[in-house]
Every structure is written in C-alpha cells, then in structure tokens.
Amino acid sequence: MTKISAAITAVGKFVPEFVLTNAMLETMVDTNDEWITSR
C-alpha cells in the first residue's frame, strides 16, 4: 500500500476594506437585525 503524505506550505489571511453591518443591510432591504441573525 502506498503511503500518502501532505504538508502545509503556506498560511494567510484576508481582511476586507468594507464591512457590511446588519444596520446597513436593514436600510437596504425590508428586514431587521433579529431576522438577519436568525439566518
């Protein structure tokens, strides 16, 4: 049986410049924080 190996060669992260909050989303569509959070 062939031995399979793996290695982590890199790690990284990404932080978007723009973050859409629940409050901002509430103004765009007919919804509220409770509905958004429950999804």
mmJSON file of the N, C-alpha and C atoms, coordinates in Angstrom:
{"data_MODEL":{"atom_site":{
"group_PDB":["ATOM","ATOM","ATOM","ATOM","ATOM","ATOM","ATOM","ATOM","ATOM","ATOM","ATOM","ATOM","ATOM","ATOM","ATOM","ATOM","ATOM","ATOM","ATOM","ATOM","ATOM","ATOM","ATOM","ATOM","ATOM","ATOM","ATOM","ATOM","ATOM","ATOM","ATOM","ATOM","ATOM","ATOM","ATOM","ATOM","ATOM","ATOM","ATOM","ATOM","ATOM","ATOM","ATOM","ATOM","ATOM","ATOM","ATOM","ATOM","ATOM","ATOM","ATOM","ATOM","ATOM","ATOM","ATOM","ATOM","ATOM","ATOM","ATOM","ATOM","ATOM","ATOM","ATOM","ATOM","ATOM","ATOM","ATOM","ATOM","ATOM","ATOM","ATOM","ATOM","ATOM","ATOM","ATOM","ATOM","ATOM","ATOM","ATOM","ATOM","ATOM","ATOM","ATOM","ATOM","ATOM","ATOM","ATOM","ATOM","ATOM","ATOM","ATOM","ATOM","ATOM","ATOM","ATOM","ATOM","ATOM","ATOM","ATOM","ATOM","ATOM","ATOM","ATOM","ATOM","ATOM","ATOM","ATOM","ATOM","ATOM","ATOM","ATOM","ATOM","ATOM","ATOM","ATOM","ATOM","ATOM"],
"id":[1,2,3,4,5,6,7,8,9,10,11,12,13,14,15,16,17,18,19,20,21,22,23,24,25,26,27,28,29,30,31,32,33,34,35,36,37,38,39,40,41,42,43,44,45,46,47,48,49,50,51,52,53,54,55,56,57,58,59,60,61,62,63,64,65,66,67,68,69,70,71,72,73,74,75,76,77,78,79,80,81,82,83,84,85,86,87,88,89,90,91,92,93,94,95,96,97,98,99,100,101,102,103,104,105,106,107,108,109,110,111,112,113,114,115,116,117],
"type_symbol":["N","C","C","N","C","C","N","C","C","N","C","C","N","C","C","N","C","C","N","C","C","N","C","C","N","C","C","N","C","C","N","C","C","N","C","C","N","C","C","N","C","C","N","C","C","N","C","C","N","C","C","N","C","C","N","C","C","N","C","C","N","C","C","N","C","C","N","C","C","N","C","C","N","C","C","N","C","C","N","C","C","N","C","C","N","C","C","N","C","C","N","C","C","N","C","C","N","C","C","N","C","C","N","C","C","N","C","C","N","C","C","N","C","C","N","C","C"],
"label_atom_id":["N","CA","C","N","CA","C","N","CA","C","N","CA","C","N","CA","C","N","CA","C","N","CA","C","N","CA","C","N","CA","C","N","CA","C","N","CA","C","N","CA","C","N","CA","C","N","CA","C","N","CA","C","N","CA","C","N","CA","C","N","CA","C","N","CA","C","N","CA","C","N","CA","C","N","CA","C","N","CA","C","N","CA","C","N","CA","C","N","CA","C","N","CA","C","N","CA","C","N","CA","C","N","CA","C","N","CA","C","N","CA","C","N","CA","C","N","CA","C","N","CA","C","N","CA","C","N","CA","C","N","CA","C","N","CA","C"],
"label_alt_id":[null,null,null,null,null,null,null,null,null,null,null,null,null,null,null,null,null,null,null,null,null,null,null,null,null,null,null,null,null,null,null,null,null,null,null,null,null,null,null,null,null,null,null,null,null,null,null,null,null,null,null,null,null,null,null,null,null,null,null,null,null,null,null,null,null,null,null,null,null,null,null,null,null,null,null,null,null,null,null,null,null,null,null,null,null,null,null,null,null,null,null,null,null,null,null,null,null,null,null,null,null,null,null,null,null,null,null,null,null,null,null,null,null,null,null,null,null],
"label_comp_id":["MET","MET","MET","THR","THR","THR","LYS","LYS","LYS","ILE","ILE","ILE","SER","SER","SER","ALA","ALA","ALA","ALA","ALA","ALA","ILE","ILE","ILE","THR","THR","THR","ALA","ALA","ALA","VAL","VAL","VAL","GLY","GLY","GLY","LYS","LYS","LYS","PHE","PHE","PHE","VAL","VAL","VAL","PRO","PRO","PRO","GLU","GLU","GLU","PHE","PHE","PHE","VAL","VAL","VAL","LEU","LEU","LEU","THR","THR","THR","ASN","ASN","ASN","ALA","ALA","ALA","MET","MET","MET","LEU","LEU","LEU","GLU","GLU","GLU","THR","THR","THR","MET","MET","MET","VAL","VAL","VAL","ASP","ASP","ASP","THR","THR","THR","ASN","ASN","ASN","ASP","ASP","ASP","GLU","GLU","GLU","TRP","TRP","TRP","ILE","ILE","ILE","THR","THR","THR","SER","SER","SER","ARG","ARG","ARG"],
"label_asym_id":["A","A","A","A","A","A","A","A","A","A","A","A","A","A","A","A","A","A","A","A","A","A","A","A","A","A","A","A","A","A","A","A","A","A","A","A","A","A","A","A","A","A","A","A","A","A","A","A","A","A","A","A","A","A","A","A","A","A","A","A","A","A","A","A","A","A","A","A","A","A","A","A","A","A","A","A","A","A","A","A","A","A","A","A","A","A","A","A","A","A","A","A","A","A","A","A","A","A","A","A","A","A","A","A","A","A","A","A","A","A","A","A","A","A","A","A","A"],
"label_entity_id":["1","1","1","1","1","1","1","1","1","1","1","1","1","1","1","1","1","1","1","1","1","1","1","1","1","1","1","1","1","1","1","1","1","1","1","1","1","1","1","1","1","1","1","1","1","1","1","1","1","1","1","1","1","1","1","1","1","1","1","1","1","1","1","1","1","1","1","1","1","1","1","1","1","1","1","1","1","1","1","1","1","1","1","1","1","1","1","1","1","1","1","1","1","1","1","1","1","1","1","1","1","1","1","1","1","1","1","1","1","1","1","1","1","1","1","1","1"],
"label_seq_id":[1,1,1,2,2,2,3,3,3,4,4,4,5,5,5,6,6,6,7,7,7,8,8,8,9,9,9,10,10,10,11,11,11,12,12,12,13,13,13,14,14,14,15,15,15,16,16,16,17,17,17,18,18,18,19,19,19,20,20,20,21,21,21,22,22,22,23,23,23,24,24,24,25,25,25,26,26,26,27,27,27,28,28,28,29,29,29,30,30,30,31,31,31,32,32,32,33,33,33,34,34,34,35,35,35,36,36,36,37,37,37,38,38,38,39,39,39],
"pdbx_PDB_ins_code":[null,null,null,null,null,null,null,null,null,null,null,null,null,null,null,null,null,null,null,null,null,null,null,null,null,null,null,null,null,null,null,null,null,null,null,null,null,null,null,null,null,null,null,null,null,null,null,null,null,null,null,null,null,null,null,null,null,null,null,null,null,null,null,null,null,null,null,null,null,null,null,null,null,null,null,null,null,null,null,null,null,null,null,null,null,null,null,null,null,null,null,null,null,null,null,null,null,null,null,null,null,null,null,null,null,null,null,null,null,null,null,null,null,null,null,null,null],
"Cartn_x":[0.835,0.0,0.893,0.539,1.333,1.008,2.037,1.853,1.642,0.559,0.244,0.623,1.321,1.704,1.228,1.122,0.707,1.465,1.591,2.277,1.599,1.557,1.068,2.245,2.073,3.184,3.068,1.864,1.692,0.411,0.346,-0.863,-1.059,-2.276,-2.529,-3.852,-4.168,-5.443,-5.828,-7.116,-7.618,-8.634,-8.513,-9.467,-10.008,-11.32,-11.879,-11.825,-11.733,-11.711,-13.08,-14.146,-15.509,-16.252,-16.845,-17.618,-19.067,-19.974,-21.404,-22.012,-22.491,-23.079,-24.561,-25.141,-26.572,-27.379,-26.947,-27.65,-27.672,-26.57,-26.517,-27.438,-27.455,-28.297,-29.775,-30.137,-31.524,-32.027,-31.167,-31.587,-31.747,-31.104,-31.158,-32.352,-32.721,-33.826,-34.783,-35.989,-37.012,-36.781,-35.918,-35.586,-35.149,-34.826,-34.333,-33.215,-32.545,-31.401,-31.787,-32.946,-33.387,-33.5,-34.082,-34.23,-32.862,-31.994,-30.658,-29.886,-29.915,-29.181,-29.708,-31.01,-31.596,-31.238,-30.782,-30.406,-28.988],
"Cartn_y":[-1.171,0.0,1.253,2.258,3.478,4.448,4.992,5.977,7.35,8.023,9.354,10.377,11.424,12.459,13.822,14.739,16.103,17.067,18.309,19.321,20.665,21.458,22.834,23.678,24.306,25.068,26.569,27.041,28.472,28.704,29.843,30.28,31.752,32.231,33.631,34.072,35.335,35.873,37.026,37.391,38.492,39.261,40.576,41.433,42.41,42.356,43.254,44.715,45.616,47.042,47.525,46.932,47.366,46.239,46.542,45.554,46.016,45.156,45.461,45.003,45.946,45.609,45.297,44.675,44.391,45.681,46.72,48.002,48.571,48.449,48.928,48.098,46.79,45.905,46.196,46.537,46.866,48.043,49.007,50.175,49.848,48.783,48.42,47.546,46.672,45.744,45.786,45.316,45.33,44.166,44.363,43.315,43.96,43.137,43.661,42.771,43.239,42.518,41.128,40.994,39.687,38.667,39.064,38.151,37.782,38.775,38.528,37.564,37.801,36.965,35.538,35.367,34.02,33.209,33.843,33.127,32.685],
"Cartn_z":[0.0,0.0,0.0,-0.818,-0.944,0.188,0.808,1.867,1.23,1.603,1.085,2.151,1.732,2.689,2.204,3.136,2.816,3.718,3.262,4.055,3.864,4.919,4.82,4.343,3.177,2.599,2.831,3.199,3.44,4.232,4.889,5.576,5.255,5.394,5.109,5.682,5.487,5.934,5.025,5.083,4.277,5.102,5.142,5.83,4.792,4.516,3.502,3.955,2.989,3.302,3.755,3.207,3.509,4.209,5.355,6.102,6.134,5.672,5.659,6.979,7.779,9.073,8.913,9.928,9.903,9.816,10.499,10.462,9.046,8.33,6.948,6.061,6.284,5.489,5.721,6.951,7.276,6.455,6.147,5.374,3.892,3.42,2.002,1.657,2.571,2.327,3.507,3.296,4.341,5.295,6.273,7.239,8.547,9.531,10.804,11.335,12.373,12.921,13.407,14.012,14.523,13.391,12.262,11.128,10.554,10.411,9.855,10.751,12.047,12.995,13.016,12.86,12.895,11.654,10.604,9.385,9.5],
"occupancy":[1.0,1.0,1.0,1.0,1.0,1.0,1.0,1.0,1.0,1.0,1.0,1.0,1.0,1.0,1.0,1.0,1.0,1.0,1.0,1.0,1.0,1.0,1.0,1.0,1.0,1.0,1.0,1.0,1.0,1.0,1.0,1.0,1.0,1.0,1.0,1.0,1.0,1.0,1.0,1.0,1.0,1.0,1.0,1.0,1.0,1.0,1.0,1.0,1.0,1.0,1.0,1.0,1.0,1.0,1.0,1.0,1.0,1.0,1.0,1.0,1.0,1.0,1.0,1.0,1.0,1.0,1.0,1.0,1.0,1.0,1.0,1.0,1.0,1.0,1.0,1.0,1.0,1.0,1.0,1.0,1.0,1.0,1.0,1.0,1.0,1.0,1.0,1.0,1.0,1.0,1.0,1.0,1.0,1.0,1.0,1.0,1.0,1.0,1.0,1.0,1.0,1.0,1.0,1.0,1.0,1.0,1.0,1.0,1.0,1.0,1.0,1.0,1.0,1.0,1.0,1.0,1.0],
"B_iso_or_equiv":[0.0,0.0,0.0,0.0,0.0,0.0,0.0,0.0,0.0,0.0,0.0,0.0,0.0,0.0,0.0,0.0,0.0,0.0,0.0,0.0,0.0,0.0,0.0,0.0,0.0,0.0,0.0,0.0,0.0,0.0,0.0,0.0,0.0,0.0,0.0,0.0,0.0,0.0,0.0,0.0,0.0,0.0,0.0,0.0,0.0,0.0,0.0,0.0,0.0,0.0,0.0,0.0,0.0,0.0,0.0,0.0,0.0,0.0,0.0,0.0,0.0,0.0,0.0,0.0,0.0,0.0,0.0,0.0,0.0,0.0,0.0,0.0,0.0,0.0,0.0,0.0,0.0,0.0,0.0,0.0,0.0,0.0,0.0,0.0,0.0,0.0,0.0,0.0,0.0,0.0,0.0,0.0,0.0,0.0,0.0,0.0,0.0,0.0,0.0,0.0,0.0,0.0,0.0,0.0,0.0,0.0,0.0,0.0,0.0,0.0,0.0,0.0,0.0,0.0,0.0,0.0,0.0],
"pdbx_formal_charge":[null,null,null,null,null,null,null,null,null,null,null,null,null,null,null,null,null,null,null,null,null,null,null,null,null,null,null,null,null,null,null,null,null,null,null,null,null,null,null,null,null,null,null,null,null,null,null,null,null,null,null,null,null,null,null,null,null,null,null,null,null,null,null,null,null,null,null,null,null,null,null,null,null,null,null,null,null,null,null,null,null,null,null,null,null,null,null,null,null,null,null,null,null,null,null,null,null,null,null,null,null,null,null,null,null,null,null,null,null,null,null,null,null,null,null,null,null],
"auth_seq_id":[1,1,1,2,2,2,3,3,3,4,4,4,5,5,5,6,6,6,7,7,7,8,8,8,9,9,9,10,10,10,11,11,11,12,12,12,13,13,13,14,14,14,15,15,15,16,16,16,17,17,17,18,18,18,19,19,19,20,20,20,21,21,21,22,22,22,23,23,23,24,24,24,25,25,25,26,26,26,27,27,27,28,28,28,29,29,29,30,30,30,31,31,31,32,32,32,33,33,33,34,34,34,35,35,35,36,36,36,37,37,37,38,38,38,39,39,39],
"auth_comp_id":["MET","MET","MET","THR","THR","THR","LYS","LYS","LYS","ILE","ILE","ILE","SER","SER","SER","ALA","ALA","ALA","ALA","ALA","ALA","ILE","ILE","ILE","THR","THR","THR","ALA","ALA","ALA","VAL","VAL","VAL","GLY","GLY","GLY","LYS","LYS","LYS","PHE","PHE","PHE","VAL","VAL","VAL","PRO","PRO","PRO","GLU","GLU","GLU","PHE","PHE","PHE","VAL","VAL","VAL","LEU","LEU","LEU","THR","THR","THR","ASN","ASN","ASN","ALA","ALA","ALA","MET","MET","MET","LEU","LEU","LEU","GLU","GLU","GLU","THR","THR","THR","MET","MET","MET","VAL","VAL","VAL","ASP","ASP","ASP","THR","THR","THR","ASN","ASN","ASN","ASP","ASP","ASP","GLU","GLU","GLU","TRP","TRP","TRP","ILE","ILE","ILE","THR","THR","THR","SER","SER","SER","ARG","ARG","ARG"],
"auth_asym_id":["A","A","A","A","A","A","A","A","A","A","A","A","A","A","A","A","A","A","A","A","A","A","A","A","A","A","A","A","A","A","A","A","A","A","A","A","A","A","A","A","A","A","A","A","A","A","A","A","A","A","A","A","A","A","A","A","A","A","A","A","A","A","A","A","A","A","A","A","A","A","A","A","A","A","A","A","A","A","A","A","A","A","A","A","A","A","A","A","A","A","A","A","A","A","A","A","A","A","A","A","A","A","A","A","A","A","A","A","A","A","A","A","A","A","A","A","A"],
"auth_atom_id":["N","CA","C","N","CA","C","N","CA","C","N","CA","C","N","CA","C","N","CA","C","N","CA","C","N","CA","C","N","CA","C","N","CA","C","N","CA","C","N","CA","C","N","CA","C","N","CA","C","N","CA","C","N","CA","C","N","CA","C","N","CA","C","N","CA","C","N","CA","C","N","CA","C","N","CA","C","N","CA","C","N","CA","C","N","CA","C","N","CA","C","N","CA","C","N","CA","C","N","CA","C","N","CA","C","N","CA","C","N","CA","C","N","CA","C","N","CA","C","N","CA","C","N","CA","C","N","CA","C","N","CA","C","N","CA","C"],
"pdbx_PDB_model_num":[1,1,1,1,1,1,1,1,1,1,1,1,1,1,1,1,1,1,1,1,1,1,1,1,1,1,1,1,1,1,1,1,1,1,1,1,1,1,1,1,1,1,1,1,1,1,1,1,1,1,1,1,1,1,1,1,1,1,1,1,1,1,1,1,1,1,1,1,1,1,1,1,1,1,1,1,1,1,1,1,1,1,1,1,1,1,1,1,1,1,1,1,1,1,1,1,1,1,1,1,1,1,1,1,1,1,1,1,1,1,1,1,1,1,1,1,1]
}}}
